[in-house]
Amino acid sequence: MAVDFFSGVCQNGDSAQDVTTAATFGLCDDRPRARAYLDHATPAQWVAVVDNRSEHEVTFTSIDNCLEIRRSDGNMESRCDGMLTYAGSIIFVELKEKNRSFLEEGLGQLETTILLFAAAHPERTYLTRKAYLANSRHPRFAAGRNTRAQQFRDRTGITPLVENTIVL
């Protein structure tokens, strides 16, 4: 059975918490075993900063710790933290606060989620598709030209961006 990434259950239920037109806002993942969320008030907690200077209406939908996606063996599938959707665009986001081994783990979570999303929603097309691995401890990380990034692009059609400023 395909998972519906747009069922609405993975938003806070209050559009004021899930939808924003703010020029700058943050994405947080600071509560253990709870879903990630967007925030306007506490920049010290932001793992990723979203630069929305065009002030698009942006919806953040949590995926990890929200959508139950199981492998064929019954174990939980690895998922990215969430996705931003706006104006015909989609951005998959993984939030990390690690010094080591975040790259492979984060890219794996993004890749798995993107492939599951494509299988669940083949009818959905987007003008822009992006994938960000944001790490507050490594705001800019030179990983764009490595073999793993190319493998990611070959499998998903998206070049992964490893930085914590998400530009819409």
Buried (B, 14 or more C-beta within 10 A) or exposed (E): EEBEBBEEEBBEEEEEBBBBEEEBBBBBBBEEEEBBBBBEEEEEBBBBBBEBEEEBEBBBBBBBBBBEBEEEEEEEBBBBBBBBBBEEBBBBBBBBEEEEEBBEBBBBBBBBBBEBBEEBBEEEEEEEBBBBBBBBEBBEBEBEEEEBBEEBBEEBEBEBBBBBBBEB
